[in-house]
Amino acid sequence: MDAFKEVERALTFEGIIPLAPAIYGKAENVEYSEELAKNLFELHQDRIRISDGIFVIDVDGYIGDATKKDIELAEKENKTIRCYSKEKDHIKELLDKLNSSFKKV
């Protein structure tokens, strides 16, 4: 979950509008019905279709089955694919810049 939030903030700082999921199922230990799972999957696929690309959160190189499907769709739709494992240092630099620009109130 921390990596998702880091990437959302860094992309925003880059001037990109992240279309992040509202529910992170496994990461939040959330269980839901098959019908809701199907609806959430379809919404997520729609996010990919309307986006310019995807940012894969592959912490420690792990890519799950759902993410593999996201990558397949992004490739099919000719979307940009960026990966956390390749850009982790860049993300940290952006967040350091962002945090240093905040004024405490």
Secondary structure, 3 states (H helix, E strand, C coil): CHHHHHHHHHHHHCCCCCCCCCCCHHHHCCCCCHHHHHHHHHHHHHHHHHCCEEEECCHHHCCCHHHHHHHHHHHHCCCEEEEHHHHHHHHHHHHHHHHHHCCCC
